[in-house]
Amino acid sequence: MLQTRQDALGERFQLQRAAFEAQPFPDLGVRKDRLKRLLALTERHEADICAAIDADFGGRSVHETRLAELFVVRAGIHHALSHLKGWMRERRVATTMPFLPGRNRLVPQPLGVVGVVSPWNYPFQLAVAPVTAALAAGNRVLVKPSELTPAFSALLARLAGEHFAPDEVSVIAGDAEVGKAFVSMPFDHLLFTGSTAVGRQVAIAAAANLTPVTLELGGKSPAILDPSCDLDTAASSIAYGKLLNAGQTCIAPDYLLVPQGQAGTVAAKLATAIARLYPTLRDNPDYTAIVSDRHYQRLRDMIAEARDAGADVIEVNPAREEFGSTSRKLPPTLVKNPGSNLRLMREEIFGPVLPIVEYTTLDDAIDHVNRADRPLALYWFGRDSGNRQRILRETVAGGVTINDCMLHLVQENQPFGGVGASGMGAYHGEWGFRTFSKEKPVFLQSRLSAGGLLRPPYGKTFERIFSLLRQIT
């Protein structure tokens, strides 16, 4: 079976390579047609997509799938359709004086065959959003979805087959071995979304083919509460941002930094905010389950380690429900002042568990962030503009939202991407179009060029022209 899927991968890759060579620069009409078919795939199959993801999670909020996946993708496709003509246009670039009256142009050229490796946590959005950008840029696309969402992966493969020819967009389902084979293909660009650890292996595999990569990874994204912030408003935003998809979000707040002495107050306000959002948990369709037994046990082990180490662990279970041995729903859990050596503070949590760490001064908070790997996201809550500017200037993160959570992700007029261990490269909107294009510089020489006067045989004419060039540059 593995060999069969790897053979199918090779065949689809060669099919798309040949198709691209036959049509290396699709015109605006072709690209718009592909985007409209992608939009139809999104709009006509909403119920099927929600049901498949719900089945894979063992309980995934339909409303969250509609909002955080289908709505986001739909908005991205509409944005691309509205702006594609401008993105495709050759851009004039200024020509420096010595080379006038020649002209410079930048031509955005499709790369060829793009590979997209998507994760399980937002399986539709994080597969189809990169496909949107790749198709807008004129490429062919192969997609490898996660093996942890088999129902959705099978559905996506079927829907892609119904809406696209295999040489336009194809989905290759399979396990981790198929994934290894996928990232080893000589793509013209490879986009991977997933963990930092796997991202390193993807980068190594791609390097063998000199395949350029965009890595959308993760890490420990902090939320910093400034002394000037409104705690009730901040707690409401953080509770929602942390518990969307039960915390299984790469840009979810991973831990809180709060002023010295406020951990207890913040924990109480968070518990109140959580109870408003989710008055019940076990049978509440709004509260999502953990995707697999392995991830569920990983989170339970983190909590147990913190409790055994003496940390103050607060389980927020408003209706005091019993979950039973078959449920993978994990109650929201707050951990006050955990030790820095705990897994909760060393690893990305990726679940509904939120450490609360106190800091003494703003310098202390900034130092705490900067001692760790660069986060994918950073959140700051407060009204003090001076402190806000210090956070923005003195920390490095993939993106920032001020006085809310995660909203920088859905800005189509801004790039989204990580930095350092949280990723490289960016996409969304025009930045996605550029990621999957080669901005080819072109110089158009004029018939009136005097460049021939600088060619051999060198002599007095060369010296006079060269002296003039030195003066004007």
C-alpha positions as a Markdown table, in Angstrom:
| # | Residue | x | y | z |
|---|---|---|---|---|
| 1 | Met | 0.0 | 0.0 | 0.0 |
| 2 | Leu | 2.8 | 2.4 | 0.9 |
| 3 | Gln | 4.6 | 1.8 | -2.4 |
| 4 | Thr | 1.4 | 2.2 | -4.3 |
| 5 | Arg | 0.8 | 5.6 | -2.7 |
| 6 | Gln | 4.4 | 6.7 | -3.3 |
| 7 | Asp | 4.1 | 5.6 | -6.9 |
| 8 | Ala | 0.9 | 7.7 | -7.2 |
| 9 | Leu | 2.7 | 10.6 | -5.7 |
| 10 | Gly | 5.5 | 10.4 | -8.3 |
| 11 | Glu | 3.0 | 10.0 | -11.1 |
| 12 | Arg | 0.9 | 13.1 | -10.0 |
| 13 | Phe | 4.1 | 15.1 | -9.6 |
| 14 | Gln | 5.3 | 14.3 | -13.2 |
| 15 | Leu | 1.8 | 14.9 | -14.5 |
| 16 | Gln | 1.7 | 18.4 | -13.0 |
| 17 | Arg | 5.3 | 19.1 | -14.1 |
| 18 | Ala | 4.4 | 18.3 | -17.7 |
| 19 | Ala | 1.2 | 20.4 | -17.5 |
| 20 | Phe | 3.1 | 23.4 | -16.1 |
| 21 | Glu | 5.7 | 23.1 | -18.9 |
| 22 | Ala | 2.8 | 23.1 | -21.4 |
| 23 | Gln | 1.3 | 26.2 | -19.8 |
| 24 | Pro | 4.0 | 28.0 | -17.9 |
| 25 | Phe | 2.2 | 31.3 | -17.6 |
| 26 | Pro | -1.6 | 30.9 | -17.1 |
| 27 | Asp | -3.5 | 34.1 | -17.9 |
| 28 | Leu | -5.8 | 35.9 | -15.6 |
| 29 | Gly | -8.9 | 34.1 | -16.8 |
| 30 | Val | -7.4 | 30.7 | -16.2 |
| 31 | Arg | -6.3 | 31.6 | -12.7 |
| 32 | Lys | -9.6 | 33.2 | -11.8 |
| 33 | Asp | -11.4 | 30.0 | -13.0 |
| 34 | Arg | -9.3 | 27.9 | -10.7 |
| 35 | Leu | -9.9 | 30.2 | -7.8 |
| 36 | Lys | -13.7 | 30.1 | -8.5 |
| 37 | Arg | -13.7 | 26.3 | -8.5 |
| 38 | Leu | -11.8 | 26.4 | -5.2 |
| 39 | Leu | -14.5 | 28.7 | -3.9 |
| 40 | Ala | -17.2 | 26.4 | -5.1 |
| 41 | Leu | -15.5 | 23.5 | -3.3 |
| 42 | Thr | -15.6 | 25.6 | -0.1 |
| 43 | Glu | -19.2 | 26.8 | -0.4 |
| 44 | Arg | -20.9 | 23.7 | -1.7 |
| 45 | His | -19.6 | 21.2 | 0.7 |
| 46 | Glu | -19.7 | 23.1 | 4.1 |
| 47 | Ala | -21.8 | 20.4 | 5.8 |
| 48 | Asp | -19.6 | 17.6 | 4.6 |
| 49 | Ile | -16.4 | 19.4 | 5.7 |
| 50 | Cys | -17.8 | 20.1 | 9.1 |
| 51 | Ala | -19.0 | 16.6 | 9.6 |
| 52 | Ala | -15.7 | 15.0 | 8.6 |
| 53 | Ile | -13.6 | 17.2 | 10.9 |
| 54 | Asp | -16.1 | 16.6 | 13.7 |
| 55 | Ala | -15.7 | 12.8 | 13.2 |
| 56 | Asp | -11.9 | 13.1 | 13.2 |
| 57 | Phe | -11.8 | 15.1 | 16.4 |
| 58 | Gly | -14.4 | 13.0 | 18.2 |
| 59 | Gly | -16.3 | 16.3 | 18.8 |
| 60 | Arg | -15.3 | 19.5 | 16.9 |
| 61 | Ser | -17.5 | 22.6 | 17.2 |
| 62 | Val | -19.3 | 23.1 | 13.8 |
| 63 | His | -19.4 | 26.8 | 14.5 |
| 64 | Glu | -15.7 | 27.0 | 15.0 |
| 65 | Thr | -15.1 | 25.0 | 11.7 |
| 66 | Arg | -17.4 | 27.4 | 9.9 |
| 67 | Leu | -15.8 | 30.5 | 11.4 |
| 68 | Ala | -12.1 | 29.6 | 11.7 |
| 69 | Glu | -11.8 | 27.5 | 8.6 |
| 70 | Leu | -14.5 | 28.0 | 6.0 |
| 71 | Phe | -15.1 | 31.7 | 6.5 |
| 72 | Val | -11.3 | 32.5 | 6.6 |
| 73 | Val | -10.7 | 30.5 | 3.4 |
| 74 | Arg | -13.7 | 32.0 | 1.6 |
| 75 | Ala | -12.5 | 35.6 | 2.5 |
| 76 | Gly | -9.0 | 34.8 | 1.3 |
| 77 | Ile | -10.3 | 33.5 | -2.1 |
| 78 | His | -12.6 | 36.5 | -2.6 |
| 79 | His | -9.6 | 38.8 | -1.7 |
| 80 | Ala | -7.4 | 37.1 | -4.3 |
| 81 | Leu | -10.1 | 37.3 | -7.0 |
| 82 | Ser | -10.5 | 41.0 | -6.3 |
| 83 | His | -6.8 | 41.8 | -6.4 |
| 84 | Leu | -5.3 | 39.2 | -8.8 |
| 85 | Lys | -5.1 | 41.4 | -11.8 |
| 86 | Gly | -3.0 | 44.0 | -10.0 |
| 87 | Trp | -0.8 | 41.4 | -8.5 |
| 88 | Met | 0.0 | 39.9 | -11.9 |
| 89 | Arg | 0.8 | 43.2 | -13.5 |
| 90 | Glu | 4.4 | 43.9 | -14.5 |
| 91 | Arg | 5.8 | 46.5 | -12.1 |
| 92 | Arg | 7.9 | 49.5 | -13.3 |
| 93 | Val | 11.1 | 49.9 | -11.3 |
| 94 | Ala | 13.2 | 53.0 | -11.4 |
| 95 | Thr | 16.3 | 52.9 | -13.6 |
| 96 | Thr | 19.4 | 54.6 | -12.4 |
| 97 | Met | 20.8 | 57.4 | -14.5 |
| 98 | Pro | 23.8 | 55.6 | -16.1 |
| 99 | Phe | 21.5 | 53.0 | -17.7 |
| 100 | Leu | 18.9 | 55.4 | -19.1 |
| 101 | Pro | 17.0 | 55.4 | -21.4 |
| 102 | Gly | 16.8 | 51.7 | -20.6 |
| 103 | Arg | 13.9 | 50.5 | -18.5 |
| 104 | Asn | 13.5 | 48.1 | -15.5 |
| 105 | Arg | 10.5 | 45.8 | -15.0 |
| 106 | Leu | 9.6 | 43.1 | -12.4 |
| 107 | Val | 7.6 | 40.2 | -13.9 |
| 108 | Pro | 5.9 | 37.9 | -11.3 |
| 109 | Gln | 6.3 | 34.4 | -12.8 |
| 110 | Pro | 4.8 | 31.2 | -11.6 |
| 111 | Leu | 7.2 | 28.8 | -10.1 |
| 112 | Gly | 5.8 | 25.4 | -11.3 |
| 113 | Val | 4.7 | 22.6 | -8.9 |
| 114 | Val | 4.0 | 23.6 | -5.3 |
| 115 | Gly | 3.8 | 21.2 | -2.4 |
| 116 | Val | 1.6 | 21.9 | 0.6 |
| 117 | Val | 1.8 | 19.8 | 3.8 |
| 118 | Ser | -1.1 | 20.7 | 6.1 |
| 119 | Pro | -1.7 | 19.8 | 9.7 |
| 120 | Trp | -4.6 | 18.3 | 11.6 |
| 121 | Asn | -5.6 | 21.2 | 13.9 |
| 122 | Tyr | -7.3 | 23.3 | 11.2 |
| 123 | Pro | -7.2 | 20.8 | 8.3 |
| 124 | Phe | -9.3 | 22.7 | 5.8 |
| 125 | Gln | -8.0 | 26.2 | 6.4 |
| 126 | Leu | -4.3 | 25.3 | 6.5 |
| 127 | Ala | -4.6 | 23.2 | 3.3 |
| 128 | Val | -6.8 | 25.4 | 1.2 |
| 129 | Ala | -5.4 | 28.9 | 2.1 |
| 130 | Pro | -1.9 | 28.0 | 0.7 |
| 131 | Val | -3.6 | 26.4 | -2.3 |
| 132 | Thr | -5.4 | 29.7 | -2.9 |
| 133 | Ala | -2.1 | 31.6 | -3.0 |
| 134 | Ala | -0.4 | 29.0 | -5.2 |
| 135 | Leu | -3.2 | 28.9 | -7.7 |
| 136 | Ala | -3.4 | 32.7 | -7.8 |
| 137 | Ala | 0.3 | 32.7 | -8.7 |
| 138 | Gly | -0.3 | 30.3 | -11.6 |
| 139 | Asn | 1.1 | 27.1 | -10.1 |
| 140 | Arg | 0.0 | 23.5 | -10.0 |
| 141 | Val | -0.4 | 22.1 | -6.4 |
| 142 | Leu | 0.0 | 18.8 | -4.6 |
| 143 | Val | -1.4 | 18.6 | -1.1 |
| 144 | Lys | -0.5 | 16.2 | 1.7 |
| 145 | Pro | -3.0 | 16.5 | 4.5 |
| 146 | Ser | -2.5 | 15.0 | 8.0 |
| 147 | Glu | -2.9 | 11.3 | 8.8 |
| 148 | Leu | -4.6 | 12.3 | 12.1 |
| 149 | Thr | -7.7 | 13.5 | 10.2 |
| 150 | Pro | -8.4 | 10.6 | 7.9 |
| 151 | Ala | -12.0 | 11.3 | 7.3 |
| 152 | Phe | -11.3 | 14.9 | 6.2 |
| 153 | Ser | -8.3 | 13.9 | 4.2 |
| 154 | Ala | -10.4 | 11.4 | 2.2 |
| 155 | Leu | -13.1 | 14.0 | 1.7 |
| 156 | Leu | -10.6 | 16.6 | 0.5 |
| 157 | Ala | -9.1 | 14.1 | -2.0 |
| 158 | Arg | -12.5 | 13.4 | -3.3 |
| 159 | Leu | -13.6 | 17.1 | -3.5 |
| 160 | Ala | -10.3 | 18.0 | -5.2 |
| 161 | Gly | -10.9 | 15.3 | -7.8 |
| 162 | Glu | -14.4 | 16.6 | -8.5 |
| 163 | His | -13.4 | 20.3 | -8.9 |
| 164 | Phe | -10.0 | 20.0 | -10.5 |
| 165 | Ala | -8.1 | 18.0 | -13.0 |
| 166 | Pro | -5.3 | 15.9 | -11.4 |
| 167 | Asp | -2.7 | 18.1 | -13.2 |
| 168 | Glu | -4.1 | 21.2 | -11.5 |
| 169 | Val | -4.7 | 20.2 | -7.8 |
| 170 | Ser | -4.2 | 16.8 | -6.3 |
| 171 | Val | -4.4 | 15.5 | -2.8 |
| 172 | Ile | -2.1 | 12.7 | -1.7 |
| 173 | Ala | -3.3 | 11.0 | 1.6 |
| 174 | Gly | -1.2 | 8.7 | 3.6 |
| 175 | Asp | 0.8 | 8.2 | 6.8 |
| 176 | Ala | 4.1 | 9.7 | 8.0 |
| 177 | Glu | 6.1 | 7.6 | 5.5 |
| 178 | Val | 4.1 | 9.0 | 2.6 |
| 179 | Gly | 4.7 | 12.4 | 4.2 |
| 180 | Lys | 8.5 | 11.8 | 4.2 |
| 181 | Ala | 8.4 | 10.9 | 0.5 |
| 182 | Phe | 6.2 | 13.9 | -0.2 |
| 183 | Val | 8.7 | 16.5 | 1.2 |
| 184 | Ser | 11.5 | 14.8 | -0.6 |
| 185 | Met | 10.0 | 15.5 | -4.0 |
| 186 | Pro | 11.8 | 18.2 | -6.1 |
| 187 | Phe | 9.0 | 20.8 | -5.7 |
| 188 | Asp | 9.5 | 24.4 | -6.9 |
| 189 | His | 8.3 | 25.5 | -3.5 |
| 190 | Leu | 7.2 | 23.6 | -0.4 |
| 191 | Leu | 5.0 | 25.0 | 2.3 |
| 192 | Phe | 4.8 | 23.1 | 5.6 |
| 193 | Thr | 2.6 | 23.8 | 8.6 |
| 194 | Gly | 3.2 | 21.9 | 11.7 |
| 195 | Ser | 5.6 | 21.5 | 14.7 |
| 196 | Thr | 9.1 | 23.0 | 14.9 |
| 197 | Ala | 10.6 | 19.6 | 15.3 |
| 198 | Val | 9.1 | 18.2 | 12.2 |
| 199 | Gly | 9.7 | 21.5 | 10.4 |
| 200 | Arg | 13.4 | 21.0 | 10.9 |
| 201 | Gln | 13.2 | 17.6 | 9.2 |
| 202 | Val | 11.2 | 19.0 | 6.3 |
| 203 | Ala | 13.8 | 21.7 | 5.8 |
| 204 | Ile | 16.6 | 19.1 | 5.6 |
| 205 | Ala | 14.7 | 17.0 | 3.1 |
| 206 | Ala | 13.9 | 20.0 | 0.9 |
| 207 | Ala | 17.5 | 21.1 | 1.0 |
| 208 | Ala | 18.6 | 18.0 | -0.8 |
| 209 | Asn | 16.7 | 19.3 | -3.9 |
| 210 | Leu | 17.4 | 23.0 | -3.1 |
| 211 | Thr | 13.6 | 23.4 | -2.8 |
| 212 | Pro | 12.7 | 26.7 | -1.2 |
| 213 | Val | 10.5 | 26.3 | 1.8 |
| 214 | Thr | 7.9 | 28.3 | 3.8 |
| 215 | Leu | 7.7 | 26.9 | 7.3 |
| 216 | Glu | 4.6 | 27.8 | 9.4 |
| 217 | Leu | 5.5 | 26.4 | 12.8 |
| 218 | Gly | 4.5 | 27.2 | 16.3 |
| 219 | Gly | 6.1 | 27.7 | 19.7 |
| 220 | Lys | 5.2 | 29.3 | 23.0 |
| 221 | Ser | 3.3 | 32.4 | 22.2 |
| 222 | Pro | 3.0 | 34.7 | 25.2 |
| 223 | Ala | 0.2 | 37.0 | 26.3 |
| 224 | Ile | 1.4 | 39.9 | 28.4 |
| 225 | Leu | -0.9 | 41.8 | 30.7 |
| 226 | Asp | 0.4 | 45.3 | 31.4 |
| 227 | Pro | -0.4 | 46.9 | 34.7 |
| 228 | Ser | -2.5 | 49.4 | 32.7 |
| 229 | Cys | -4.8 | 46.8 | 31.2 |
| 230 | Asp | -8.5 | 46.1 | 31.9 |
| 231 | Leu | -8.3 | 42.7 | 33.5 |
| 232 | Asp | -12.0 | 41.7 | 32.7 |
| 233 | Thr | -11.6 | 42.6 | 29.0 |
| 234 | Ala | -8.3 | 40.9 | 28.8 |
| 235 | Ala | -9.5 | 37.7 | 30.5 |
| 236 | Ser | -12.5 | 37.5 | 28.1 |
| 237 | Ser | -10.3 | 37.8 | 25.0 |
| 238 | Ile | -7.7 | 35.3 | 26.4 |
| 239 | Ala | -10.3 | 32.7 | 27.4 |
| 240 | Tyr | -11.7 | 32.8 | 23.9 |
| 241 | Gly | -8.3 | 32.8 | 22.1 |
| 242 | Lys | -7.0 | 30.0 | 24.3 |
| 243 | Leu | -10.0 | 27.7 | 24.1 |
| 244 | Leu | -10.9 | 28.1 | 20.4 |
| 245 | Asn | -10.5 | 24.6 | 19.1 |
| 246 | Ala | -9.6 | 23.6 | 22.7 |
| 247 | Gly | -6.3 | 25.3 | 22.4 |
| 248 | Gln | -5.2 | 23.3 | 19.5 |
| 249 | Thr | -4.2 | 26.4 | 17.6 |
| 250 | Cys | -0.6 | 27.4 | 16.6 |
| 251 | Ile | -1.2 | 31.0 | 17.6 |
| 252 | Ala | -3.2 | 30.4 | 20.8 |
| 253 | Pro | -1.8 | 32.1 | 23.9 |
| 254 | Asp | 0.6 | 29.5 | 25.3 |
| 255 | Tyr | 1.3 | 31.2 | 28.6 |
| 256 | Leu | 0.4 | 34.5 | 30.5 |
| 257 | Leu | 2.8 | 37.0 | 31.9 |
| 258 | Val | 1.0 | 39.0 | 34.6 |
| 259 | Pro | 2.2 | 41.7 | 37.1 |
| 260 | Gln | 3.6 | 40.5 | 40.4 |
| 261 | Gly | 0.9 | 39.5 | 42.8 |
| 262 | Gln | -1.9 | 39.3 | 40.2 |
| 263 | Ala | -1.8 | 35.6 | 39.3 |
| 264 | Gly | -4.7 | 34.7 | 41.7 |
| 265 | Thr | -6.9 | 37.6 | 40.5 |
| 266 | Val | -6.2 | 36.8 | 36.8 |
| 267 | Ala | -7.0 | 33.1 | 37.4 |
| 268 | Ala | -10.3 | 33.9 | 39.0 |
| 269 | Lys | -11.3 | 36.3 | 36.2 |
| 270 | Leu | -10.3 | 33.7 | 33.6 |
| 271 | Ala | -12.4 | 31.0 | 35.3 |
| 272 | Thr | -15.4 | 33.4 | 35.3 |
| 273 | Ala | -14.8 | 34.2 | 31.6 |
| 274 | Ile | -14.5 | 30.5 | 30.7 |
| 275 | Ala | -17.7 | 29.6 | 32.5 |
| 276 | Arg | -19.5 | 32.2 | 30.5 |
| 277 | Leu | -18.2 | 30.7 | 27.2 |
| 278 | Tyr | -18.7 | 27.1 | 28.2 |
| 279 | Pro | -21.2 | 26.6 | 31.1 |
| 280 | Thr | -20.9 | 22.9 | 30.4 |
| 281 | Leu | -18.2 | 20.9 | 28.7 |
| 282 | Arg | -18.9 | 17.2 | 28.3 |
| 283 | Asp | -21.9 | 17.3 | 26.0 |
| 284 | Asn | -21.4 | 20.9 | 24.8 |
| 285 | Pro | -21.0 | 20.9 | 21.0 |
| 286 | Asp | -19.3 | 24.3 | 21.3 |
| 287 | Tyr | -16.3 | 22.8 | 23.2 |
| 288 | Thr | -13.9 | 20.8 | 21.1 |
| 289 | Ala | -12.2 | 17.5 | 22.0 |
| 290 | Ile | -8.5 | 16.7 | 21.8 |
| 291 | Val | -7.8 | 15.2 | 18.4 |
| 292 | Ser | -6.2 | 11.9 | 19.5 |
| 293 | Asp | -5.5 | 9.7 | 22.5 |
| 294 | Arg | -1.8 | 10.4 | 22.2 |
| 295 | His | -2.3 | 14.1 | 22.4 |
| 296 | Tyr | -4.9 | 13.8 | 25.2 |
| 297 | Gln | -2.5 | 11.7 | 27.3 |
| 298 | Arg | 0.4 | 14.2 | 26.5 |
| 299 | Leu | -1.6 | 17.0 | 28.0 |
| 300 | Arg | -2.7 | 14.9 | 31.0 |
| 301 | Asp | 0.9 | 14.1 | 31.7 |
| 302 | Met | 1.9 | 17.8 | 31.6 |
| 303 | Ile | -0.8 | 18.7 | 34.1 |
| 304 | Ala | 0.2 | 15.8 | 36.4 |
| 305 | Glu | 3.9 | 16.8 | 36.3 |
| 306 | Ala | 3.0 | 20.4 | 37.3 |
| 307 | Arg | 0.7 | 19.2 | 40.1 |
| 308 | Asp | 3.4 | 16.8 | 41.4 |
| 309 | Ala | 5.9 | 19.6 | 41.3 |
| 310 | Gly | 3.7 | 21.7 | 43.7 |
| 311 | Ala | 2.3 | 24.1 | 41.1 |
| 312 | Asp | -1.2 | 25.5 | 41.9 |
| 313 | Val | -3.4 | 23.7 | 39.3 |
| 314 | Ile | -7.0 | 24.9 | 38.8 |
| 315 | Glu | -9.4 | 22.8 | 36.7 |
| 316 | Val | -12.2 | 24.9 | 35.4 |
| 317 | Asn | -15.2 | 22.6 | 35.2 |
| 318 | Pro | -18.3 | 24.9 | 35.7 |
| 319 | Ala | -20.9 | 22.1 | 35.9 |
| 320 | Arg | -18.6 | 19.7 | 37.7 |
| 321 | Glu | -19.1 | 17.0 | 35.1 |
| 322 | Glu | -17.5 | 13.5 | 34.9 |
| 323 | Phe | -16.1 | 12.8 | 31.5 |
| 324 | Gly | -15.7 | 9.0 | 31.5 |
| 325 | Ser | -12.9 | 7.0 | 30.0 |
| 326 | Thr | -13.9 | 7.4 | 26.3 |
| 327 | Ser | -14.1 | 11.2 | 26.1 |
| 328 | Arg | -11.2 | 13.2 | 24.9 |
| 329 | Lys | -12.6 | 16.5 | 26.2 |
| 330 | Leu | -10.1 | 18.0 | 28.6 |
| 331 | Pro | -11.4 | 20.7 | 31.0 |
| 332 | Pro | -9.7 | 24.1 | 30.8 |
| 333 | Thr | -6.8 | 24.1 | 33.3 |
| 334 | Leu | -4.9 | 27.0 | 34.8 |
| 335 | Val | -1.5 | 26.6 | 36.3 |
| 336 | Lys | -0.2 | 29.4 | 38.5 |
| 337 | Asn | 3.5 | 30.1 | 38.7 |
| 338 | Pro | 4.8 | 26.8 | 37.3 |
| 339 | Gly | 8.5 | 26.1 | 37.5 |
| 340 | Ser | 10.5 | 26.9 | 34.4 |
| 341 | Asn | 11.8 | 23.3 | 34.2 |
| 342 | Leu | 8.3 | 21.8 | 33.7 |
| 343 | Arg | 7.2 | 20.6 | 30.3 |
| 344 | Leu | 4.4 | 23.2 | 30.4 |
| 345 | Met | 7.0 | 25.9 | 30.2 |
| 346 | Arg | 9.5 | 24.1 | 27.9 |
| 347 | Glu | 7.2 | 22.7 | 25.2 |
| 348 | Glu | 4.4 | 24.1 | 23.1 |
| 349 | Ile | 1.2 | 23.1 | 25.0 |
| 350 | Phe | -1.3 | 22.9 | 22.1 |
| 351 | Gly | -4.3 | 22.3 | 24.4 |
| 352 | Pro | -6.6 | 24.0 | 26.9 |
| 353 | Val | -3.9 | 24.4 | 29.6 |
| 354 | Leu | -2.7 | 27.9 | 30.5 |
| 355 | Pro | 0.3 | 28.6 | 32.7 |
| 356 | Ile | 0.2 | 32.0 | 34.5 |
| 357 | Val | 3.6 | 33.5 | 35.3 |
| 358 | Glu | 4.2 | 36.6 | 37.4 |
| 359 | Tyr | 6.8 | 39.3 | 36.4 |
| 360 | Thr | 8.2 | 42.1 | 38.5 |
| 361 | Thr | 9.0 | 44.8 | 35.9 |
| 362 | Leu | 8.5 | 45.3 | 32.2 |
| 363 | Asp | 12.2 | 44.5 | 31.7 |
| 364 | Asp | 11.6 | 41.2 | 33.4 |
| 365 | Ala | 8.7 | 40.4 | 31.1 |
| 366 | Ile | 10.7 | 41.3 | 28.0 |
| 367 | Asp | 13.7 | 39.3 | 29.2 |
| 368 | His | 11.4 | 36.3 | 29.8 |
| 369 | Val | 10.1 | 36.4 | 26.2 |
| 370 | Asn | 13.6 | 37.0 | 24.7 |
| 371 | Arg | 15.2 | 34.1 | 26.6 |
| 372 | Ala | 13.1 | 31.6 | 24.7 |
| 373 | Asp | 12.8 | 30.8 | 21.0 |
| 374 | Arg | 11.0 | 33.5 | 18.8 |
| 375 | Pro | 7.3 | 32.9 | 19.2 |
| 376 | Leu | 4.8 | 32.7 | 16.3 |
| 377 | Ala | 2.5 | 35.2 | 18.0 |
| 378 | Leu | 2.6 | 37.7 | 20.9 |
| 379 | Tyr | -0.3 | 39.4 | 22.6 |
| 380 | Trp | -0.2 | 42.5 | 24.8 |
| 381 | Phe | -3.0 | 44.0 | 26.8 |
| 382 | Gly | -2.9 | 47.5 | 28.2 |
| 383 | Arg | -3.4 | 51.2 | 27.7 |
| 384 | Asp | 0.2 | 52.5 | 28.3 |
| 385 | Ser | 1.5 | 53.5 | 24.9 |
| 386 | Gly | 5.1 | 53.7 | 26.1 |
| 387 | Asn | 5.0 | 50.1 | 27.4 |
| 388 | Arg | 3.3 | 49.0 | 24.2 |
| 389 | Gln | 6.1 | 50.5 | 22.1 |
| 390 | Arg | 8.8 | 48.8 | 24.2 |
| 391 | Ile | 7.1 | 45.4 | 23.7 |
| 392 | Leu | 6.8 | 45.9 | 20.0 |
| 393 | Arg | 10.4 | 47.2 | 19.6 |
| 394 | Glu | 12.3 | 45.0 | 22.1 |
| 395 | Thr | 10.7 | 41.6 | 21.4 |
| 396 | Val | 10.6 | 39.6 | 18.2 |
| 397 | Ala | 7.6 | 37.6 | 17.1 |
| 398 | Gly | 6.0 | 36.3 | 13.9 |
| 399 | Gly | 2.9 | 38.6 | 14.5 |
| 400 | Val | 1.3 | 40.7 | 17.2 |
| 401 | Thr | -2.3 | 41.5 | 18.2 |
| 402 | Ile | -2.8 | 44.3 | 20.7 |
| 403 | Asn | -5.7 | 44.1 | 23.2 |
| 404 | Asp | -7.1 | 40.9 | 21.6 |
| 405 | Cys | -6.0 | 37.5 | 20.4 |
| 406 | Met | -5.2 | 36.0 | 17.0 |
| 407 | Leu | -6.8 | 38.7 | 14.8 |
| 408 | His | -3.5 | 39.4 | 13.0 |
| 409 | Leu | -3.9 | 36.0 | 11.4 |
| 410 | Val | -7.0 | 37.0 | 9.4 |
| 411 | Gln | -5.7 | 40.3 | 7.9 |
| 412 | Glu | -5.5 | 39.6 | 4.2 |
| 413 | Asn | -3.6 | 42.9 | 3.7 |
| 414 | Gln | -0.8 | 41.7 | 6.1 |
| 415 | Pro | 1.6 | 38.8 | 5.8 |
| 416 | Phe | 1.4 | 35.9 | 8.2 |
| 417 | Gly | 4.4 | 33.9 | 9.1 |
| 418 | Gly | 6.9 | 33.0 | 11.9 |
| 419 | Val | 10.4 | 34.0 | 12.7 |
| 420 | Gly | 13.3 | 31.8 | 13.9 |
| 421 | Ala | 12.1 | 28.6 | 15.5 |
| 422 | Ser | 8.4 | 29.6 | 14.8 |
| 423 | Gly | 9.0 | 29.5 | 11.0 |
| 424 | Met | 10.3 | 31.2 | 7.9 |
| 425 | Gly | 8.6 | 33.0 | 5.0 |
| 426 | Ala | 5.0 | 34.2 | 4.9 |
| 427 | Tyr | 1.8 | 34.0 | 3.0 |
| 428 | His | -1.8 | 35.4 | 3.0 |
| 429 | Gly | -3.0 | 37.9 | 0.4 |
| 430 | Glu | -0.4 | 39.4 | -1.8 |
| 431 | Trp | 2.4 | 37.9 | 0.3 |
| 432 | Gly | 1.1 | 34.5 | -0.6 |
| 433 | Phe | 1.1 | 35.4 | -4.3 |
| 434 | Arg | 4.7 | 36.6 | -4.0 |
| 435 | Thr | 5.8 | 33.5 | -2.0 |
| 436 | Phe | 4.7 | 31.3 | -4.9 |
| 437 | Ser | 6.0 | 33.5 | -7.6 |
| 438 | Lys | 9.5 | 34.4 | -8.9 |
| 439 | Glu | 9.6 | 38.2 | -9.2 |
| 440 | Lys | 11.8 | 38.2 | -12.3 |
| 441 | Pro | 13.8 | 41.3 | -12.9 |
| 442 | Val | 13.9 | 42.4 | -16.6 |
| 443 | Phe | 16.0 | 45.2 | -18.1 |
| 444 | Leu | 14.9 | 46.5 | -21.5 |
| 445 | Gln | 17.8 | 48.1 | -23.3 |
| 446 | Ser | 17.1 | 51.2 | -25.4 |
| 447 | Arg | 18.4 | 51.6 | -29.0 |
| 448 | Leu | 19.8 | 54.9 | -27.8 |
| 449 | Ser | 22.1 | 53.3 | -25.2 |
| 450 | Ala | 25.6 | 54.5 | -25.0 |
| 451 | Gly | 26.8 | 51.4 | -23.4 |
| 452 | Gly | 28.9 | 50.4 | -26.4 |
| 453 | Leu | 31.2 | 53.3 | -25.6 |
| 454 | Leu | 32.4 | 51.4 | -22.6 |
| 455 | Arg | 33.5 | 48.3 | -24.5 |
| 456 | Pro | 37.0 | 47.4 | -25.8 |
| 457 | Pro | 39.2 | 48.6 | -27.3 |
| 458 | Tyr | 39.5 | 50.9 | -24.2 |
| 459 | Gly | 41.0 | 54.4 | -24.6 |
| 460 | Lys | 40.3 | 58.0 | -24.2 |
| 461 | Thr | 36.6 | 57.7 | -25.0 |
| 462 | Phe | 36.3 | 55.1 | -22.3 |
| 463 | Glu | 38.1 | 57.3 | -19.8 |
| 464 | Arg | 35.8 | 60.3 | -20.5 |
| 465 | Ile | 32.6 | 58.3 | -20.2 |
| 466 | Phe | 33.8 | 56.5 | -17.1 |
| 467 | Ser | 34.7 | 59.8 | -15.5 |
| 468 | Leu | 31.3 | 61.1 | -16.2 |
| 469 | Leu | 29.6 | 58.0 | -14.8 |
| 470 | Arg | 31.6 | 58.3 | -11.6 |
| 471 | Gln | 30.4 | 61.9 | -11.2 |
| 472 | Ile | 26.7 | 61.1 | -11.7 |
| 473 | Thr | 26.7 | 58.1 | -9.4 |
